[in-house]
Amino acid sequence: MSVYKEQEFTKQFDAQLWKRLLTYAKPYKKHLILLALIMMAVGGIDVIFPLMTRYAIDHFVIPGTTEGLQGFALAYAVLVGIQTVNVWMLIAVAGKIEMGVCYDIRKIAFQRLQELSFSYYDKTAVGWIMARMTSDIQRLSEILSWGLVDLVWGGSLMTAIMAVLLYLNWKLALITLVVAPFLVMISLYFQRKILASYRQVRKVNSRITGAFNEGIMGAKTSKTLVREEENLKDFQLLTKEMFHSSVRAAIFSSVFLPVVLTLGSVGTGLAIWFGGRGVLLEAISFGTLVAFISYTIQFFEPVRELARIIAELQAAQASAERVLSMIHSKPEIVDEEHVVKVYGDLFHPKKENWPQIHGNITFQNVSFTYEEGEKVLENFNLEVKAGEKIALVGETGSGKSTIVNLLCRFYEPTEGKILIDGIDYRQRSQLWLQSNLGYVLQTPHLFSGTIRENIQYGRLEASEDEILEAAKLVNAHPFIMQMEKGYDTQVGEGGNRLSTGEKQLISFARAILANPKIFVLDEATSSIDTETEQRIEQAIEKVLQGRTSFIIAHRLSTIRSAHRILVLRNGKVIEAGSHRQLIGQKGYYYELYTHQFKEDKEIQIMQA
């Protein structure tokens, strides 16, 4: 399994973090205010009920009369009706806030994921991203809606109860509330323990999600390597760690509530003891004592709820830290402010200001080093004229993919410049460049949907005729028409209903539809059969005419028509020239080509 470093969080309750998080609830400000008013109304009516009981005891039960009982019953029924409406409204409003906040945060997070540079994905597991986008954000939306409900309800109810208790009998109220300071101290202690436990739970949860992702994506590999048992053992280790972390968190949460309950019971006991003496001494009425007991029980109910919310806030803070760390991650490649002002950004392009690309490309003393310190290119220089076809050849790690990734501005040079039509490409927007790129990968990726939709992703406003034209240009039209539903055929997740060659042709058509000025083929024919390879080679000859193109090739037979072939080793060009020139030199390229040619001949003889 891949090992990724995740940011560690050690801060206790972080008010600034929650303040930042609440900004995502701003669009629902009116709903939040309405919800707070509803909850204060709920708390206020809850406070009235014990007073109603006190009145009933002192005016009906003790005197033994029913005079005025009908009016009392009507008033009680009205309160119950109002409370029913309040509860219905709070569920409706809180639910709307929960779903809305969840949607908004996910939308913002997904947008940030589109903006982040390739380097972020190099060091962040897919499973961790999925955990942040799903369970972590769901937890945050729940706490921002239902947590607010309980906080406002609990706070307003406790305040109102304390006021009423002090009004009824301030001495007895102070005796009853003597346990409150102990509650505060215990809450602070458990807050630290619960937060630390939930941070570990969320961290392990990310690793489990990552293991799920790797297991699903690598199912075929696991079966061919017969790794099912080993995978299960690895997964059991993770789930065992998750189990222990979850149990630890659950123990702290479960112990916290009984402690609060015990202290609440002590408060109620004090009310009964001293209040009972007051009744015997006729210092207070029996109805007042019953109301006091009801209030003490009622007072510690929101305390229990607040204790639960504190525990949930700790769990939610662990989620909030992870989500906000992703949302606030800064892309390593960003357009400067003056560039954005003229050419726009990823989501707000100003295409009317975009200059046309001709395709002249210059690498000037380009060096590139990955974060880990591995130097891939050093003082690399290359001059490419518009319409020229450049092939890159070399062993793994020689710098071929790095060159095209720098060209596409997926990464930027550590030193030196890359010029497009004589201008440093950092003086233009990323979208300007990448909208003029056609990129066909060794392992093509298709999106769930139809063949037509996947080709149309190249240019969403393309007409039906243009889609058919692109498919015909890359020789994909014949096999598409042989399918039962033609262009309306579903490709499946990742294109799993099609062969590798079919996926490659569709991805080629998608790239062509965008009519790019610069084309990159990254070993586009290395994973396909000979017949499909011939189709793609024919398509390449057609579509690359007049376009600047870079071809990374493993199969050297596909690059014989390149204007220049660069042979790379350790980030340096050791040979350069046309196919004929390099064969004539009888150097490294000659050895590679003749060795591969012999292998191909042997395969043909064996298949004959």
Secondary structure, DSSP 4 states (H G I P E B T S, - for coil): -----------SS-HHHHHHHHGGGGGGHHHHHHHHHHHHHHHHHHHHHHHHHHHHIIIIITTT--TTHHHHHHHHHHHHHHHHHHHHHHHHHHHHHHHHHHHHHHHHHHHHHHHS-HHHHHHS-HHHHHHIIIIIHHHHHHIIIIIHHHHHHHHHHHHHHHHHHHHH-HHHHHHHGGGHHHHHHHHHHHHHHHHHHHHHHHHHHHHHHHHHHHHHHTHHHHHHTT-HHHHHHHHHHHHHHHHHHHHHHHHHHHHHHHHHHHHHHHHHHHHHHHHHHHHHTTSS-HHHHHHHHHHHHHHHHHHHHHHHHHHHHHHHHHHHHHHHHHHTPPPSS---HHHHHHHB-SSSB-GGGPPPP---EEEEEEEEE-TTS-EEEEEEEEEE-TT-EEEEEESTTSSHHHHHHHHTTSS--SEEEEEETTEEGGGS-HHHHHTTEEEE-SS----SSBHHHHHHTT-TT--HHHHHHHHHHTT-HHHHHHSTTGGG-B--GGGTTS-HHHHHHHHHHHHHHT--SEEEEESTTTTS-HHHHHHHHHHHHHHTTTSEEEEE-SSGGGGTT-SEEEEEETTEEEEEE-HHHHHHHTSHHHHHHHHHHHHHHHHHHHH-
